[in-house]
Amino acid sequence: MSDRLWHGQLDLGDRWAVWTGSIGASVPHRHLAAQLVLGDTPVGVVDGLGRRHEARAVLVDPLVQHRLEPHDQARQVFVEAMAPSAEAVAMLTALRPLPDALVLSSPNPRLQAWRRILTDPEPHDAAPLPEALARSLAVIDARLAEGPVPLAVAAWAANLSPERYRHLFVEALGLPYRRYLLWRRVQRAFVALKSGEDVTASAHLAGFADAAHFARTLKGMFGVMATQIPV
């Protein structure tokens, strides 16, 4: 395609997002969401080792580096795989089966979301989080607009020492605390963009220092700039 910009629509739900439209230019990136890309024609993707693949259904596990090639029309589904919502589970169930899908799998068994989703006869919610951890996640979400939430604050909400909380967090979610926090802030900014806020206001509402900080984070996580994605 000659136009390498992104054109389409972004729909947001409870811990999921769907992009429908063209795929524009991007750089290698990785994100916490499990990603499904569906195209009427094969979609090109370059993995973290620089190898090119092509398939009509591309599945990317959380935190796996990749870069999609420009494509005229595709549907991209992003799901928070660590603790999927009922809406997200229903969406993934409706999309199955996915014959001949290309899977870019994580080397970390905890992050192999698509292997679990594709092999389970009936996809279901992940195992419930420990009550103390779930309580701390609610506190994190409530304080996102204030900026980065210190680990000590989250640990206090869980009534645990910071070191014990750090280990519990990785054990339960499969990723470091700071990485999760950054993902939640990006999600908050996307919701603000979708509601009509400009990039600067959305960045501030998600606790980023400024629009430039949000833009750098977005490029590292999704390979694009905020201004490239019309919402």
Order of alpha helices (4+ residues) and beta strands (2+ residues): beta-beta-beta-beta-beta-beta-alpha-beta-alpha-alpha-alpha-alpha-alpha-alpha-alpha
